[in-house]
Amino acid sequence: MADYKLAYSKILKSEGGYVNDPDDRGGETYKGISRKFWPGWLGWTIIDALKKAGKFPKKPVTPNEIEIDVQLQYEVSQFYYHQFWSKIGGDKIKNQSIAEMLLDAAVNEGIVPAIRRAQTIAGIAVTGEITDELITKLNKL
């Protein structure tokens, strides 16, 4: 089966570090997680506490420049796992490349559009929902 940790590491490379750009429609964002679109994410509580303690940057930085907070990094990983990987059936897909492409599409375009595209490619009914039929077809590619 596809390995979430490998797929996750690739997502992080493209999602970057921390930015709070008022011209960006997502606004304040950490590793691709926008406060505007995901205000209930537990990581924001950690980030806010780090800010209060003066341990979080006020300007855009790359991931390597951020002081690593283990719990925050765990929350990022769990976010991508639960919000995307599990919803695309990543643990059931055998081919790592296919799982990674589907995860990337889900993160950047949305889960339903990503699944619809996969269903179209697989030649099955387009519902936007992960089904056993889709997983079986993807695993035959």
C-alpha positions in Angstrom: 0.0 0.0 0.0 1.0 3.6 -0.5 3.0 5.2 2.3 1.4 8.3 3.8 4.7 9.6 5.2 6.3 9.6 1.7 3.3 11.4 0.2 3.1 13.8 3.1 6.8 14.8 2.7 6.1 15.7 -0.9 3.1 17.8 0.0 5.2 19.7 2.6 7.8 20.6 -0.1 5.1 22.4 -2.1 3.1 23.9 0.8 6.0 25.8 2.3 6.4 27.4 5.7 4.6 30.4 7.3 3.2 33.4 5.6 0.7 36.1 6.6 0.1 38.0 3.4 -3.0 40.3 3.4 -3.1 40.1 -0.4 -3.3 36.3 -0.4 -6.9 35.1 -0.2 -5.9 32.5 2.3 -4.4 35.1 4.6 -2.3 33.6 7.4 -1.1 30.2 6.4 1.2 27.6 8.0 2.4 24.7 5.8 -0.5 25.2 3.4 -3.1 25.4 6.2 -5.0 28.7 6.0 -6.4 30.1 9.1 -9.2 31.6 7.0 -10.3 28.3 5.6 -9.4 26.1 8.6 -9.9 28.3 11.7 -10.6 25.3 14.0 -7.4 23.6 13.3 -5.6 22.8 16.6 -2.3 24.0 15.2 -3.6 27.6 15.3 -3.8 27.4 19.1 -0.2 26.3 19.2 0.9 29.0 16.8 -0.9 31.6 18.8 0.8 30.4 22.0 4.2 30.5 20.3 3.5 34.0 19.1 2.6 35.2 22.6 5.8 33.7 23.9 7.8 35.5 21.1 8.8 32.1 19.6 7.1 32.4 16.2 8.2 34.6 13.2 6.2 37.7 12.3 7.4 37.7 8.7 7.2 35.0 5.9 9.8 32.2 6.5 10.7 28.9 4.9 10.1 25.7 6.9 13.7 25.4 7.8 13.7 28.8 9.5 10.9 28.0 11.9 11.8 26.7 15.3 10.4 23.3 15.3 7.6 22.6 17.8 7.0 18.8 17.9 3.3 19.1 18.7 2.7 21.6 15.9 4.4 19.4 13.4 2.3 16.5 14.6 -0.9 18.6 14.1 0.2 19.4 10.5 0.7 15.8 9.7 -2.6 14.8 11.3 -4.4 17.6 9.4 -3.2 16.3 6.0 -3.9 12.7 7.0 -7.4 13.2 8.2 -8.5 16.0 5.9 -7.1 14.5 2.7 -5.3 11.2 2.8 -8.0 9.2 4.5 -10.7 10.9 2.4 -9.0 9.8 -0.9 -8.5 6.3 0.4 -4.8 6.7 0.4 -4.1 3.7 2.7 -6.0 1.4 0.2 -4.1 2.5 -2.9 -1.2 0.3 -3.9 0.7 2.5 -6.2 2.7 5.3 -4.4 2.7 7.6 -7.4 -1.0 7.4 -8.0 -1.7 8.0 -4.3 0.6 11.0 -4.3 -1.0 12.5 -7.4 -4.5 12.0 -5.9 -3.4 13.6 -2.6 -1.8 16.5 -4.4 -4.9 17.1 -6.4 -7.1 16.8 -3.3 -5.0 19.4 -1.4 -4.9 21.8 -4.3 -8.2 21.4 -6.0 -10.4 19.8 -3.4 -11.3 16.2 -2.6 -14.4 15.9 -4.8 -12.8 17.3 -7.9 -9.7 15.1 -7.4 -11.9 12.0 -6.9 -14.0 12.9 -10.0 -10.9 13.1 -12.1 -9.7 9.8 -10.9 -13.1 8.3 -11.6 -13.0 9.7 -15.1 -9.6 8.3 -15.8 -10.7 4.9 -14.4 -13.7 4.9 -16.6 -16.3 4.5 -13.9 -19.3 6.5 -12.8 -18.3 10.0 -11.7 -19.7 10.6 -8.2 -16.9 12.4 -6.4 -16.9 9.7 -3.7 -14.2 7.2 -3.0 -15.7 3.7 -3.7 -14.3 0.2 -3.6 -14.7 0.2 -7.4 -12.5 3.2 -7.8 -9.8 1.8 -5.5 -9.9 -1.5 -7.4 -9.5 0.3 -10.7 -6.7 2.5 -9.4 -4.9 -0.6 -8.0 -5.0 -2.2 -11.5 -3.2 0.8 -13.1 
